[in-house]
Amino acid sequence: MEFRWNGWNVEHVGRHGVAPQEAEDVVRGAHRPYPLHREDDKWLVWGRTEAGRMLQVVYVLDDEDRVFVIHAPALTDREGGRFCRRRR
């Protein structure tokens, strides 16, 4: 799986205190039911980084099927609880 990073998406995920590698960890480690297809050909993944942070990552696939992350905030406590219950 290949990722495409540029100044825009690195800065955008950085506003959430997320490093590109963390977003990549979540997408690469996706477990069912993720990734979920959303409108406008977007994909959604909830998951843990290698360090254990829980993130929501939204991405699109570019013309070369590379992952282009467009959003990657930390899950709220409520979302994190829901994620953990789903994983059981």
N, C-alpha and C positions, 0 to 999 in steps of 0.2 A: 504494500500500500504506500503510495507516494503522496506527499503533502506539498502544497504550494503556499509559500509565505511571501508576503511583500510588506512594505512599510505600513499600509493601511490595516491589514488584519493583525499584524504583530502589535501595533499600537492599540487597536480596538480591544483585543483580549487582555492586553496589559492594563487597560482602564479598570478591569475587574480583578486585577492582581494575579492574573494567570499568565504563565509562561507558555510559549508555543509547545514545548515538550510535554507539558501537563495535558494540554488539549489532545495532543497526539496519543498519549497514554490512554485516555478515555476512549477515543475512537478505536484504537487498535484492540483494546480489551473489551469491546462491546459484547454483551451476552444477551440472549433472547429476553425480551422482545425487541431489543435494539439492534440496529438502527431502525427508527420509525420514519416512514416517508411522510412528509408534510407538504402543504401547498407550495406552489412555485418551485417544485423540484428541490426542496430543502430536505435535509435529513437531520434527525434529532437522536442524540445519545445521552443517556445519563450514566455516570459511572465514576469509578475511583481512579485517581492518579496513582502512580507507584508509591507516592508518599502518603496515600490514604485520603486525600481531599476529594470531596464529592462535587463533581461539576456537571453542568448541562452544556453540551456542545452542539451547536447547530452549524451545519456545513452544506455546501453544494459541491457537485462534481464539475470540474471544468471540462473543456473540450477534449482533454487528454485523459479524462477519468482520474485526475488528481483531486485530492480532498482540499477544498479551500474553506477554511474555518471562518465563519462570519460572526459567531457569538459564542462566548464561553464563560458565563458567570458561575460562581459557586452555587450549589443548591441551597435553598433555605432550609432551616431546621425541619420544617413541615415536609418539604419535598424529600429531604434526606431520609426522614422516617418512613415515608411512603416507598422510597427506593429500597430501603433495607427490608421492609416487609415483603416486597415483591420478590426479593432474592431468596427468600426462605423456601 
